[in-house]
Amino acid sequence: MRGIKKKTLEHYTRMIAWAKEQDPIEFADILKMEKSLGESWDDDNCAFCTEFGNDQWRPCPLQPIDRPCWGVNCCDGLWSDLNNTETWHDWIKVAKQVKAFIKKTRLDRWE
């Protein structure tokens, strides 16, 4: 489980570094990031999403215990905020919050 967390944190580190190289007022384009970096913030690139998906019997550690993820609830709603940012400047701010949430998430109940 800690390997999944480490992979996801590294994933966000790479995305944030790449986004910092973009024009801050430019539209935060998931396809541009995917094409240039080879990864983006969609669920296909998240180690937690890949491992847990929407499995109701094995909920993802990043979602609330009492609600399904479906992106909206991921990382206490921060992923949804990230997905709705307009500029790279705003995307970076929220991506740092998502990364901090992932970093502080305890994995005890899954191990």
C-alpha positions as CSV (number, residue, x, y, z in Angstrom):
1,M,0.0,0.0,0.0
2,R,2.8,2.4,0.8
3,G,4.2,1.7,-2.7
4,I,0.9,3.0,-4.2
5,K,1.1,6.1,-2.1
6,K,4.7,6.7,-3.1
7,K,3.9,6.2,-6.8
8,T,1.0,8.7,-6.5
9,L,3.1,11.3,-4.8
10,E,5.8,11.0,-7.4
11,H,3.1,11.3,-10.1
12,Y,1.9,14.6,-8.6
13,T,5.5,15.8,-8.2
14,R,6.1,15.2,-11.9
15,M,2.9,16.9,-13.0
16,I,3.4,19.9,-10.8
17,A,7.0,20.3,-12.1
18,W,5.7,20.1,-15.7
19,A,2.9,22.6,-15.0
20,K,5.3,25.1,-13.6
21,E,7.0,25.2,-17.0
22,Q,3.7,26.3,-18.7
23,D,2.4,29.8,-19.1
24,P,0.5,30.4,-15.8
25,I,-2.4,32.1,-17.5
26,E,-2.8,29.4,-20.2
27,F,-5.8,27.0,-20.0
28,A,-4.9,23.9,-17.9
29,D,-5.2,21.4,-20.7
30,I,-5.2,17.7,-19.6
31,L,-4.6,16.5,-23.1
32,K,-1.6,18.8,-23.5
33,M,-0.1,17.4,-20.3
34,E,-0.8,13.8,-21.3
35,K,0.7,14.3,-24.8
36,S,3.8,16.1,-23.5
37,L,4.4,14.4,-20.1
38,G,2.9,11.0,-20.8
39,E,0.6,11.3,-17.8
40,S,-2.1,13.6,-16.4
41,W,-4.5,13.9,-13.6
42,D,-7.1,11.4,-14.9
43,D,-7.8,8.2,-13.2
44,D,-5.8,6.1,-15.7
45,N,-2.6,7.6,-14.3
46,C,-3.4,7.4,-10.5
47,A,-2.0,4.3,-8.7
48,F,-4.8,4.5,-6.2
49,C,-7.5,4.6,-9.0
50,T,-5.8,1.7,-10.8
51,E,-5.7,-0.4,-7.6
52,F,-9.1,0.4,-6.2
53,G,-11.2,1.7,-9.1
54,N,-14.8,2.0,-8.0
55,D,-14.8,-1.2,-6.0
56,Q,-17.5,-0.9,-3.4
57,W,-16.0,-3.6,-1.2
58,R,-12.5,-2.1,-1.3
59,P,-12.9,1.6,-1.1
60,C,-10.0,3.8,-2.0
61,P,-8.1,5.3,1.0
62,L,-8.5,8.7,-0.7
63,Q,-12.3,8.7,-0.6
64,P,-14.5,9.3,2.4
65,I,-15.6,6.0,4.2
66,D,-19.3,6.9,3.8
67,R,-19.3,8.0,0.2
68,P,-18.2,6.5,-3.2
69,C,-15.3,8.2,-4.9
70,W,-16.5,8.9,-8.5
71,G,-13.9,11.7,-8.7
72,V,-16.1,14.1,-6.9
73,N,-15.2,12.9,-3.4
74,C,-11.6,12.0,-4.1
75,C,-9.2,13.7,-1.8
76,D,-12.0,15.4,0.1
77,G,-13.3,17.0,-3.1
78,L,-9.9,18.5,-4.0
79,W,-9.5,16.3,-7.2
80,S,-12.8,17.7,-8.5
81,D,-11.5,21.2,-7.8
82,L,-8.3,20.3,-9.6
83,N,-10.2,19.0,-12.6
84,N,-12.2,22.2,-12.8
85,T,-9.3,24.7,-12.7
86,E,-9.0,27.0,-15.7
87,T,-5.3,28.1,-15.7
88,W,-2.0,26.4,-14.9
89,H,-1.5,28.8,-12.1
90,D,-4.7,27.7,-10.4
91,W,-4.0,24.0,-11.3
92,I,-0.7,24.1,-9.5
93,K,-2.2,25.6,-6.4
94,V,-4.9,22.9,-6.2
95,A,-2.5,20.1,-7.2
96,K,-0.3,21.0,-4.3
97,Q,-3.3,20.7,-2.0
98,V,-4.2,17.3,-3.5
99,K,-0.6,16.1,-3.0
100,A,-0.6,17.3,0.6
101,F,-3.9,15.5,1.2
102,I,-2.4,12.3,-0.2
103,K,0.7,12.7,1.8
104,K,-1.2,13.0,5.1
105,T,-3.6,10.2,4.4
106,R,-3.2,7.3,6.8
107,L,-3.2,3.9,5.3
108,D,-3.6,1.9,8.5
109,R,-7.1,0.5,7.8
110,W,-5.9,-0.9,4.5
111,E,-2.8,-2.6,5.7
